[in-house]
Amino acid sequence: MNKKQKKTLYRIIAALVLVVILKLLPDFPTPVELLLYMIPYLVVGWDVLRKALKGIKNRQPFDECFLMAVATVGAFALGDYVEGCAVIIFYQIGELFQSVAVGKSRKNISALMDIRPDYANIEDADGKLEQVDPDEVEVGTVIIVQPGERVPIDGVIVEGTSALNTAALTGESLPRDVKAGDEVISGCVNMTGLLKVRTTKEFGESTVSKILDLVENSSMKKARAENFITRFARVYTPAVCYGALALAFLPPIVLLLMGQPARFGDWIYRALTFLVISCPCALVISIPLSFFGGIGGASTCGILVKGSTYLEELAHTGVVVFDKTGTLTQGVFKVVGIHPAEGVTKDALVEAAALTESWSKHPISLSIKAAYGKEIDSSQVTDVEELGGYGVTAKVDGKAVAVGNARLMTKLNLTAPEVKETGTIVHVAIEGKYAGYLLISDVVKPHSAKAIKGLKEAGVRKTVMLTGDAEPVAKAVAQELGLDEYHAGLLPGNKVDQIEKLLADKRPKENLAFVGDGINDAPVLSRADIGIAMGALGSDAAIEAADIVLMDDDPAKIALAMRIARRTIRIVYQNIVFALGVKGLCLILGALGMASMWTAIFADVGVMVLAVLNATRALYTKDLARKNED
């Protein structure tokens, strides 16, 4: 508990003790008894009265504080001092309980806030370390990350080896070994050796800043259930206030007109009971708390959800569509075959391809450069042009070179041989003549098959893969993973067309999720009902366009995210049905005079406590994580 919560607890205990003592003492004259019971009432309820008065002053009176104030002041006016004190005491107990529950839910997200770095180390001219604000560090600056410190900005290691703790970002406890040349992302903790890192982004664009921004703004995107409760409470609260007013005065007036005793005191008591019962605390508190718990629980597993609306939509997902490279496969390519055309040597073929691809960071390009194995002289390459969905053209030592797929060769009016081998085929043309091809293979991620199986167990109806790769490669991956459907040889625009078709074919009230990592996946991520990005190695554009980010690039986490989402929605619906059901029944009993103020206390505070207890279950995801790992 924080100081404020402890103070509230002490006030509750003090008020309870005073009420018990006054109850045990002999009866006092009415004015004295009123003054004595006012002491515990004001000790525990002064802030409720203050908020109620503030709401009236601001012309927004209809909230739970107003309901409690009217009900308890009315109980005092009727001489029911113990019940008036009991209502306000138990209301404060419920408020304290939900405050503590929210505090626990916030721990996971507030722990994530600890990844924000306070400084970056820069070496000055004398070799001494100077701590500066990460915002002041420019791109290309070499920063020093000492053992035990967090990496403040994304960059590339230029010197040193170490192990990085990525738990705060990915939820994974195993450290990641890094060395010179490896990329590092901000927010990781350097565990062993000293690292020199050349920054590749400004602090505001680095991974840690983006994550914090996602978490801080996740509450801005509310689920339909949350918006419904907000609108419901806005109409419901004034309606029950007017209903209570009618209950207090209309029946007595009718009785008077009929010549019977009005019994104003009985009807006012019923109206006050009606007000206490009607307080919408259970719904207003427990529904957002459920979503907050679900988002917080997901964050501990390395799953960032940008808002409760996406958690709700994920729970109703029936079709999951995957990109291949970097999503289902590792995106770690290797040249496994070099097939030059007649009159071209293997070395010349690889050199031409590597130099043409020298500007690119694409995994296929990196594999070609790795196969070349020599330092690339960028001055040899000019006039580089990327042809989306086809490949790259450039001039190498003054010679025109084209590197890409079979469509590029057709576009250049060249005939590429039909290759039956499974893998990515990169064709090369030099000076307008076909020069041969390179066979490159990708490796399926260890958890991809498990991810597909987990999605089927989680209730996903159809799994689909979209890829720009060749038909044989796509077919082999789809068969290996057990996918229901695949589409190969797609340009970025074709992926959007396929998504449109799948959206048109989906069942009513069923959502489609797309999982991708590349910059060319951004349009598809935006078009799908739910966009899921691979965050650790994924492009910034994909992460920006996505609704959910998997920080460790593990596709098996999708099934876990769905289980978390579905449990959260179940809890939300349970709370809505339970709260409305109990309150509806008690409201009828209260209006008929069959419910006392103590029944009202249970209908308000009791239901709220039970609903909040149920809502906190959304926070605990260890059982779901274990099930996902099995």
Secondary structure, 3 states (H helix, E strand, C coil): CCHHHHHHHHHHHHHHHHHHHHHHCCCCCHHHHHHHHHHHHHHHHHHHHHHHHHHHHCCCCCCHHHHHHHHHHHHHHCCCHHHHHHHHHHHHHHHHHHHHHHHHHHHHHHHHHCCCCCCEEEECCCCCEEEECHHHCCCCCEEEECCCCECCCCEEEEECCEEEECHHHHCCCCCEEECCCCEECCCCEECCCCEEEEECCCHHHCHHHHHHHHHHHHHHCCCHHHHHHHHHHHHHHHHHHHHHHHHHHHHHHHHHHCCCCCCHHHHHHHHHHHHHHHCCHHHHHHHHHHHHHHHHHHHHCCEEECCHHHHHHHHCEEEEEEECCCCCECCCCEEEEEEECCCCCHHHHHHHHHHHCCCCCCHHHHHHHHHHCCCCCHHHEEEEEEECCCEEEEEECCEEEEEECHHHHHHCCCCCCCCCCCCEEEEEEECCEEEEEEEEECCECCCHHHHHHHHHHCCCCEEEEECCCCHHHHHHHHHHHCCCEEECCCCHHHHHHHHHHHHHHCCCCCEEEEEECCHHHHHHHHHCCEEEEECCCCCHHHHHHCCEEECCCCCCHHHHHHHHHHHHHHHHHHHHHHHHHHHHHHHHHHHCCCCCHHHHHHHHHHHHHHHHHHHHHHHCCHHHHHHHHC
